[in-house]
């Protein structure tokens, strides 16, 4: 018979796992991690595990640091 995966090796939407990106589909609640904002020093929660040496910003300070 032929291939039923659309010819992309069963990777779904033509690209495989691109390491994150936009859609979460329905993966349930996100694990939050406690952090201290690098600007205002308030405790906050972020949806990723903070990396030592990299700044973390709370929801109020983050817009000041967006690089768009």
Rosetta constraint file for C-alpha pairs under 8 A:
AtomPair CA 3 CA 7 HARMONIC 6.47 0.50
AtomPair CA 5 CA 9 HARMONIC 6.20 0.50
AtomPair CA 5 CA 10 HARMONIC 4.93 0.50
AtomPair CA 5 CA 11 HARMONIC 7.91 0.50
AtomPair CA 5 CA 12 HARMONIC 7.79 0.50
AtomPair CA 6 CA 10 HARMONIC 7.41 0.50
AtomPair CA 8 CA 12 HARMONIC 7.45 0.50
AtomPair CA 8 CA 14 HARMONIC 6.20 0.50
AtomPair CA 8 CA 15 HARMONIC 7.98 0.50
AtomPair CA 11 CA 15 HARMONIC 6.53 0.50
AtomPair CA 11 CA 16 HARMONIC 4.64 0.50
AtomPair CA 11 CA 17 HARMONIC 7.58 0.50
AtomPair CA 12 CA 16 HARMONIC 6.66 0.50
AtomPair CA 30 CA 47 HARMONIC 6.46 0.50
AtomPair CA 31 CA 47 HARMONIC 6.11 0.50
AtomPair CA 31 CA 48 HARMONIC 7.56 0.50
AtomPair CA 32 CA 45 HARMONIC 5.87 0.50
AtomPair CA 32 CA 46 HARMONIC 5.42 0.50
AtomPair CA 32 CA 47 HARMONIC 4.61 0.50
AtomPair CA 32 CA 48 HARMONIC 6.58 0.50
AtomPair CA 32 CA 49 HARMONIC 7.95 0.50
AtomPair CA 33 CA 45 HARMONIC 5.27 0.50
AtomPair CA 33 CA 46 HARMONIC 5.33 0.50
AtomPair CA 33 CA 47 HARMONIC 6.26 0.50
AtomPair CA 33 CA 48 HARMONIC 6.34 0.50
AtomPair CA 33 CA 49 HARMONIC 5.93 0.50
AtomPair CA 33 CA 50 HARMONIC 7.59 0.50
AtomPair CA 34 CA 43 HARMONIC 7.02 0.50
AtomPair CA 34 CA 44 HARMONIC 5.84 0.50
AtomPair CA 34 CA 45 HARMONIC 4.51 0.50
AtomPair CA 34 CA 46 HARMONIC 6.52 0.50
AtomPair CA 35 CA 43 HARMONIC 5.78 0.50
AtomPair CA 35 CA 44 HARMONIC 5.37 0.50
AtomPair CA 35 CA 45 HARMONIC 5.80 0.50
AtomPair CA 35 CA 46 HARMONIC 6.95 0.50
AtomPair CA 35 CA 50 HARMONIC 7.05 0.50
AtomPair CA 35 CA 56 HARMONIC 7.19 0.50
AtomPair CA 36 CA 41 HARMONIC 5.48 0.50
AtomPair CA 36 CA 42 HARMONIC 5.55 0.50
AtomPair CA 36 CA 43 HARMONIC 4.45 0.50
AtomPair CA 36 CA 44 HARMONIC 5.87 0.50
AtomPair CA 36 CA 56 HARMONIC 7.00 0.50
AtomPair CA 36 CA 57 HARMONIC 7.61 0.50
AtomPair CA 36 CA 58 HARMONIC 7.82 0.50
AtomPair CA 37 CA 41 HARMONIC 4.70 0.50
AtomPair CA 37 CA 42 HARMONIC 5.46 0.50
AtomPair CA 37 CA 43 HARMONIC 6.32 0.50
AtomPair CA 37 CA 44 HARMONIC 6.67 0.50
AtomPair CA 37 CA 55 HARMONIC 7.61 0.50
AtomPair CA 37 CA 56 HARMONIC 5.38 0.50
AtomPair CA 37 CA 57 HARMONIC 4.53 0.50
AtomPair CA 37 CA 58 HARMONIC 5.34 0.50
AtomPair CA 37 CA 61 HARMONIC 7.89 0.50
AtomPair CA 38 CA 55 HARMONIC 5.59 0.50
AtomPair CA 38 CA 56 HARMONIC 5.55 0.50
AtomPair CA 38 CA 57 HARMONIC 5.75 0.50
AtomPair CA 39 CA 57 HARMONIC 6.68 0.50
AtomPair CA 39 CA 61 HARMONIC 6.81 0.50
AtomPair CA 40 CA 61 HARMONIC 7.49 0.50
AtomPair CA 42 CA 58 HARMONIC 7.64 0.50
AtomPair CA 43 CA 58 HARMONIC 7.97 0.50
AtomPair CA 44 CA 58 HARMONIC 5.84 0.50
AtomPair CA 45 CA 58 HARMONIC 7.58 0.50
AtomPair CA 46 CA 50 HARMONIC 7.94 0.50
AtomPair CA 46 CA 58 HARMONIC 7.81 0.50
AtomPair CA 50 CA 54 HARMONIC 7.48 0.50
AtomPair CA 50 CA 56 HARMONIC 7.01 0.50
AtomPair CA 57 CA 61 HARMONIC 5.62 0.50
AtomPair CA 57 CA 62 HARMONIC 5.09 0.50
AtomPair CA 58 CA 62 HARMONIC 5.83 0.50
AtomPair CA 59 CA 63 HARMONIC 7.46 0.50
AtomPair CA 61 CA 65 HARMONIC 7.18 0.50
AtomPair CA 62 CA 66 HARMONIC 6.44 0.50
